[in-house]
Amino acid sequence: MGKEYLRLNDLVAAEQFLVQAKEIAPRDALTLNELGVLYLRTGNLGAAKTNLERAIELDPSNPDLENTYVNLGHTYRKLKYVVRTRLCD
């Protein structure tokens, strides 16, 4: 539900559902990615970075997380991280 609310730009509802999903499954990388995207969109860059990095840390070779690397790159750019790269295998 959180992802759908995020797609519909209902950020309040999206956050409620995604935070609840994270509480239920704190090791779900896809939920962490969606939460990171939410925080990136709302300007909470610290929380975005934390959630996106954790998603990658949990499952770095998951092909479904390809966008997570892109989202993290956007977060680093907004945080003005000049050199912070990781090669993907």
C-alpha positions in Angstrom: 0.0 0.0 0.0 2.8 2.4 0.8 4.3 2.1 -2.6 1.0 2.8 -4.2 0.4 5.9 -2.0 3.9 7.1 -2.9 3.0 6.7 -6.6 -0.1 8.7 -6.0 1.9 11.4 -4.2 0.0 10.9 -1.0 3.2 11.2 1.1 1.5 11.2 4.5 -0.3 7.9 3.9 2.7 6.4 2.1 4.9 7.2 5.2 2.4 5.6 7.5 2.2 2.4 5.6 5.9 2.2 4.8 7.0 2.8 8.5 4.5 0.1 9.6 5.9 -2.3 6.9 9.4 -1.6 8.2 8.4 -2.3 11.7 6.9 -5.7 10.6 9.8 -6.6 8.3 12.9 -4.5 9.1 15.1 -6.5 6.8 13.0 -6.1 3.7 15.2 -4.3 1.3 12.4 -3.3 -1.1 10.5 -1.6 1.8 13.6 0.2 2.8 14.1 1.4 -0.7 10.6 2.8 -0.9 11.0 4.5 2.4 14.2 6.0 1.2 12.5 7.3 -1.9 9.8 8.8 0.2 12.3 10.6 2.4 14.3 11.7 -0.7 11.1 13.3 -2.1 10.3 15.0 1.2 13.8 16.4 1.6 14.7 14.2 4.6 18.0 13.3 3.1 19.6 11.8 6.2 16.7 9.3 6.6 16.8 8.6 2.8 20.5 7.9 3.0 20.1 5.6 6.0 17.3 3.6 4.5 18.8 3.2 1.0 22.2 2.2 2.4 20.6 -0.3 4.7 18.6 -1.8 1.7 21.8 -2.3 -0.2 23.7 -3.6 2.8 21.0 -6.3 3.3 20.9 -7.6 -0.2 23.6 -6.0 -2.4 23.3 -8.4 -5.4 19.5 -8.4 -5.6 18.7 -7.3 -9.2 15.4 -5.8 -8.0 17.5 -3.2 -6.1 19.0 -1.7 -9.2 17.0 1.5 -8.7 18.1 1.6 -5.0 21.6 2.4 -6.2 20.2 5.1 -8.5 18.2 6.5 -5.6 21.2 6.5 -3.3 23.2 8.3 -6.0 20.6 11.0 -6.2 20.6 11.3 -2.4 24.4 11.6 -2.3 24.2 14.3 -5.0 21.7 16.3 -3.0 23.9 15.8 0.1 26.8 17.1 -2.0 28.8 13.9 -1.6 31.5 14.4 -4.2 33.3 11.1 -4.2 31.1 8.2 -3.1 30.9 5.5 -5.7 30.5 1.7 -5.7 31.1 -0.5 -8.7 28.3 -2.9 -9.4 29.2 -6.4 -10.5 
